[in-house]
């Protein structure tokens, strides 16, 4: 680095210490985007063997140490601190850093106190990072998984039309994740949920979607059941929504004894948020209705005694 660059770095580092004076979450994120852009400019043209020196100078820690610290902060729910920590290394072309930045931005985008504009900027930045990672790590299951999550979030924020048109892209990344890492329980759940949602679209909704947005993707409840069951086998009761959806797919497939079993399991799982509470309440209602009938094992595939559209 030149002496001028070193002086500029010191000025920027001094500025970064005063982020507590910034009032909003969005202001802090924008400030950090400026800092990482500056770092990228100062690193331009450095030989490969100089990159570690620059990183060490900028952070005072190795990349592995920073990742370990970021993971600890993430487990504590301190997503902004994760972003602040990893954002300095955004341009180091380390996919372990990049997907974690995308994950932190995804979590931050759900914070209630930020504006919609900032929310969109966060997801746009996460999208750009993950797309860049795909070009250098096309066989990384974790990159494909977060590509699916962020692309779905990005298109969902744009509206139903964008989500429908890009849903096949989301499925592609989830399938690649499951192919590359069959033991990724979250990817199995997400793929199962995608299949359930596509299979649950009525013929009338498909007609409307085709007129407005184009043909909606197709799947089957058998396909949804395969992935949701795989997730449950990998990690039993790991996720209330997975068990709940597994019960719902069993209803759709006429496997009513299994549906009763899974709805019963849901009722005994801890609830962590409002959506899980909704799932648990719905499972209890369906279980009560199933309890009115004799559903022994030999009734697994008998005609369901009441409608399945509830």
C-alpha positions as CSV (number, residue, x, y, z in Angstrom):
1,X,0.0,0.0,0.0
2,X,1.1,3.6,-0.6
3,X,1.4,6.0,2.3
4,X,-1.7,7.8,1.0
5,X,-3.7,4.6,1.1
6,X,-2.6,3.8,4.6
7,X,-3.7,7.2,5.8
8,X,-7.0,6.9,4.1
9,X,-7.5,3.4,5.7
10,X,-6.8,4.9,9.1
11,X,-9.4,7.7,8.5
12,X,-12.0,5.1,7.5
13,X,-11.2,2.9,10.4
14,X,-11.6,5.8,12.8
15,X,-15.0,6.6,11.2
16,X,-16.1,3.0,11.6
17,X,-15.6,3.1,15.4
18,X,-18.4,5.7,15.7
19,X,-21.2,3.6,14.3
20,X,-23.2,3.7,17.6
21,X,-24.0,7.3,16.7
22,X,-25.9,6.2,13.7
23,X,-29.5,6.0,14.6
24,X,-31.0,3.3,12.4
25,X,-30.1,-0.2,11.3
26,X,-30.3,0.9,7.7
27,X,-27.7,3.7,8.2
28,X,-25.3,1.3,9.7
29,X,-25.6,-1.2,6.8
30,X,-25.2,1.6,4.2
31,X,-22.1,2.8,6.1
32,X,-20.6,-0.7,6.0
33,X,-21.3,-1.0,2.3
34,X,-19.2,2.1,1.8
35,X,-16.4,0.7,3.9
36,X,-16.2,-2.5,2.0
37,X,-16.2,-0.7,-1.3
38,X,-13.3,1.4,-0.1
39,X,-11.5,-1.7,1.0
40,X,-12.0,-3.3,-2.5
41,X,-10.6,-0.2,-4.1
42,X,-7.5,-0.2,-1.9
43,X,-6.9,-3.9,-2.6
44,X,-7.1,-3.4,-6.4
45,X,-4.0,-4.6,-8.1
46,X,-2.4,-6.3,-5.2
47,X,-0.7,-9.6,-5.9
48,X,-2.2,-12.8,-4.5
49,X,0.4,-13.1,-1.9
50,X,-0.4,-9.7,-0.5
51,X,-4.1,-10.5,0.1
52,X,-3.5,-12.2,3.5
53,X,-1.4,-9.2,4.7
54,X,-4.1,-6.8,3.8
55,X,-6.8,-8.9,5.4
56,X,-4.7,-9.2,8.6
57,X,-4.0,-5.5,8.6
58,X,-7.7,-4.7,8.2
59,X,-9.1,-7.1,10.8
60,X,-6.3,-8.1,13.0
61,X,-7.6,-11.7,12.8
62,X,-7.5,-14.6,10.4
63,X,-10.5,-15.4,8.2
64,X,-11.1,-18.6,10.1
65,X,-11.1,-16.7,13.4
66,X,-13.6,-14.2,12.1
67,X,-15.9,-16.9,10.7
68,X,-15.9,-18.7,14.1
69,X,-16.7,-15.4,15.9
70,X,-19.5,-14.7,13.3
71,X,-21.0,-18.1,13.9
72,X,-21.1,-17.5,17.6
73,X,-22.8,-14.1,17.1
74,X,-25.3,-15.7,14.7
75,X,-26.3,-18.3,17.3
76,X,-26.9,-15.5,19.7
77,X,-29.2,-13.8,17.2
78,X,-26.9,-10.8,16.7
79,X,-27.3,-10.6,13.0
80,X,-26.2,-7.0,12.5
81,X,-22.9,-7.7,14.4
82,X,-22.4,-10.7,12.1
83,X,-22.8,-8.5,9.1
84,X,-20.5,-5.8,10.5
85,X,-17.8,-8.4,11.2
86,X,-18.0,-10.3,7.9
87,X,-18.7,-7.3,5.6
88,X,-15.0,-6.2,5.8
89,X,-14.1,-9.5,4.0
90,X,-16.9,-9.3,1.4
91,X,-14.4,-9.0,-1.5
92,X,-12.0,-11.7,-0.4
93,X,-13.7,-14.3,-2.7
94,X,-14.2,-16.7,0.2
95,X,-17.5,-18.5,-0.2
96,X,-17.6,-19.4,3.5
97,X,-17.7,-15.6,4.2
98,X,-20.0,-14.8,1.4
99,X,-22.9,-17.2,2.1
100,X,-22.8,-16.1,5.8
101,X,-23.1,-12.5,4.7
102,X,-26.1,-13.4,2.6
103,X,-27.6,-15.3,5.6
104,X,-27.1,-12.4,7.9
105,X,-28.7,-10.0,5.5
106,X,-31.7,-12.4,5.0
107,X,-32.2,-12.5,8.8
108,X,-31.8,-8.7,9.1
109,X,-34.4,-8.1,6.3
110,X,-37.1,-9.6,8.7
111,X,-36.4,-6.9,11.3
112,X,-39.6,-4.8,11.9
113,X,-37.9,-1.5,12.5
114,X,-36.3,-1.1,9.1
115,X,-38.0,0.5,6.1
116,X,-39.1,-1.4,3.0
117,X,-36.5,0.3,0.9
118,X,-33.7,-0.8,3.2
119,X,-35.2,-4.3,3.3
120,X,-35.0,-4.5,-0.5
121,X,-31.5,-3.2,-0.5
122,X,-30.4,-5.9,2.0
123,X,-31.9,-8.6,-0.2
124,X,-30.5,-7.1,-3.4
125,X,-27.0,-7.1,-1.8
126,X,-27.5,-10.7,-0.6
127,X,-28.6,-11.7,-4.0
128,X,-25.5,-10.1,-5.7
129,X,-23.2,-11.8,-3.2
130,X,-24.8,-15.3,-3.6
131,X,-24.8,-15.0,-7.5
132,X,-21.2,-14.1,-7.4
133,X,-20.5,-17.1,-5.2
134,X,-22.3,-19.4,-7.6
135,X,-19.9,-18.5,-10.4
136,X,-16.9,-19.8,-8.4
137,X,-18.6,-22.6,-6.3
138,X,-21.2,-24.2,-8.5
139,X,-20.8,-27.5,-6.6
140,X,-21.3,-26.0,-3.1
141,X,-24.5,-27.2,-1.5
142,X,-24.6,-24.4,1.0
143,X,-24.3,-21.8,-1.8
144,X,-27.2,-23.4,-3.7
145,X,-29.3,-23.6,-0.6
146,X,-28.9,-19.9,0.2
147,X,-29.4,-19.0,-3.5
148,X,-32.8,-20.7,-3.3
149,X,-33.7,-18.9,-0.1
150,X,-32.6,-15.5,-1.2
151,X,-34.0,-15.7,-4.7
152,X,-37.4,-16.8,-3.3
153,X,-37.3,-13.9,-0.9
154,X,-36.2,-11.4,-3.5
155,X,-39.0,-12.4,-5.9
156,X,-41.6,-12.6,-3.1
157,X,-40.9,-9.0,-2.3
158,X,-41.5,-8.0,-5.9
159,X,-44.9,-9.7,-6.0
160,X,-46.6,-12.9,-6.9
161,X,-45.8,-12.7,-10.6
162,X,-42.1,-12.7,-10.0
163,X,-42.3,-15.5,-7.5
164,X,-44.3,-17.7,-9.9
165,X,-42.0,-17.0,-12.9
166,X,-38.8,-17.8,-10.9
167,X,-40.1,-20.7,-8.7
168,X,-38.5,-23.2,-11.0
169,X,-35.1,-21.6,-10.4
170,X,-35.7,-21.9,-6.7
171,X,-36.5,-25.6,-7.1
172,X,-33.4,-26.1,-9.2
173,X,-31.1,-24.8,-6.5
174,X,-32.9,-26.9,-3.8
175,X,-32.5,-30.0,-5.9
176,X,-28.8,-29.3,-6.4
177,X,-28.4,-28.8,-2.7
178,X,-30.0,-32.2,-1.9
179,X,-28.0,-33.9,-4.6
180,X,-24.7,-32.4,-3.3
181,X,-25.6,-32.9,0.4
182,X,-28.4,-35.5,0.9
183,X,-28.1,-35.0,4.7
184,X,-29.0,-31.3,4.6
185,X,-32.2,-31.5,6.6
186,X,-33.2,-27.9,5.9
187,X,-32.9,-28.3,2.2
188,X,-35.0,-31.4,2.3
189,X,-37.7,-29.5,4.2
190,X,-37.6,-26.5,1.9
191,X,-37.9,-28.7,-1.2
192,X,-40.7,-30.7,0.3
193,X,-42.6,-27.4,1.2
194,X,-42.0,-26.2,-2.4
195,X,-43.5,-29.4,-3.8
196,X,-46.5,-29.2,-1.4
197,X,-47.3,-25.6,-2.3
198,X,-47.1,-26.3,-6.0
199,X,-49.3,-29.4,-5.7
200,X,-51.8,-27.6,-3.5
201,X,-52.6,-25.0,-6.3
202,X,-56.2,-25.6,-7.5
203,X,-57.1,-25.9,-11.1
204,X,-58.9,-22.6,-10.9
205,X,-55.9,-20.9,-9.4
206,X,-53.7,-22.3,-12.2
207,X,-56.0,-20.9,-14.8
208,X,-55.9,-17.4,-13.2
209,X,-52.1,-17.7,-12.8
210,X,-51.6,-18.7,-16.4
211,X,-53.7,-15.8,-17.6
212,X,-51.8,-13.3,-15.4
213,X,-48.3,-14.6,-15.0
214,X,-47.8,-17.7,-17.1
215,X,-47.9,-21.5,-16.3
216,X,-47.4,-22.2,-12.7
217,X,-44.9,-25.0,-11.9
218,X,-46.2,-28.5,-11.2
219,X,-45.3,-31.1,-8.6
220,X,-47.0,-33.9,-6.7
221,X,-47.9,-34.7,-3.1
222,X,-45.9,-37.9,-3.5
223,X,-42.8,-35.8,-4.3
224,X,-43.5,-33.5,-1.3
225,X,-43.9,-36.5,0.9
226,X,-40.6,-37.9,-0.2
227,X,-38.6,-34.9,0.8
228,X,-40.5,-34.1,4.0
229,X,-40.2,-37.8,5.1
230,X,-36.5,-37.6,4.3
231,X,-36.1,-34.6,6.5
232,X,-38.0,-36.3,9.3
233,X,-35.9,-39.4,9.0
234,X,-32.7,-37.3,9.1
235,X,-33.7,-35.3,12.2
236,X,-36.9,-36.4,13.8
237,X,-39.0,-33.5,15.1
238,X,-36.4,-31.0,14.2
239,X,-38.9,-28.5,12.8
240,X,-42.5,-28.2,13.7
241,X,-43.5,-27.0,10.2
242,X,-41.9,-30.1,8.6
243,X,-43.9,-32.5,10.8
244,X,-47.1,-30.4,10.2
245,X,-46.7,-30.4,6.4
246,X,-45.8,-34.1,6.5
247,X,-49.2,-34.7,8.2
248,X,-50.9,-32.6,5.6
249,X,-49.3,-34.5,2.7
250,X,-50.4,-37.8,4.3
251,X,-54.0,-36.4,4.3
252,X,-53.7,-35.6,0.6
253,X,-52.4,-39.1,-0.2
254,X,-55.0,-40.8,1.9
255,X,-52.5,-42.1,4.5
256,X,-54.7,-41.1,7.4
257,X,-53.1,-43.2,10.2
258,X,-49.8,-41.5,9.4
259,X,-51.5,-38.1,9.3
260,X,-53.0,-38.7,12.8
261,X,-49.5,-39.7,14.1
262,X,-47.8,-36.6,12.8
263,X,-50.5,-34.2,13.9
264,X,-50.2,-35.8,17.4
265,X,-46.4,-35.2,17.3
266,X,-46.9,-31.5,16.3
267,X,-49.1,-31.0,19.4
268,X,-46.2,-32.0,21.6
269,X,-43.5,-29.8,20.0
270,X,-42.4,-26.4,21.4
271,X,-43.8,-23.3,19.5
272,X,-41.3,-20.5,18.7
273,X,-43.3,-18.0,16.6
274,X,-46.7,-17.1,15.4
275,X,-46.6,-19.2,12.3
276,X,-45.7,-22.3,14.3
277,X,-48.5,-21.5,16.7
278,X,-50.9,-21.4,13.7
279,X,-49.6,-24.8,12.4
280,X,-49.9,-26.3,15.9
281,X,-53.5,-25.1,16.3
282,X,-54.5,-26.4,12.9
283,X,-52.9,-29.7,13.6
284,X,-55.0,-30.0,16.8
285,X,-58.2,-29.3,15.0
286,X,-57.5,-31.9,12.3
287,X,-56.5,-34.4,15.0
288,X,-59.7,-33.9,16.8
289,X,-61.7,-34.6,13.7
290,X,-59.6,-37.7,13.0
291,X,-60.2,-38.9,16.6
292,X,-63.9,-39.3,15.8
293,X,-63.2,-42.1,13.5
294,X,-61.5,-45.5,13.9
295,X,-58.2,-45.2,12.1
296,X,-56.3,-48.4,12.8
297,X,-53.3,-49.4,10.8
298,X,-55.5,-51.4,8.4
299,X,-57.3,-48.2,7.5
300,X,-54.2,-46.5,6.2
301,X,-55.5,-46.1,2.6
302,X,-59.3,-46.2,3.2
303,X,-61.5,-43.4,2.0
304,X,-61.1,-40.3,4.2
305,X,-64.3,-39.8,6.3
306,X,-64.3,-36.0,5.7
307,X,-62.9,-33.5,3.2
308,X,-59.2,-32.7,2.8
309,X,-59.5,-29.1,1.7
310,X,-59.4,-27.7,5.3
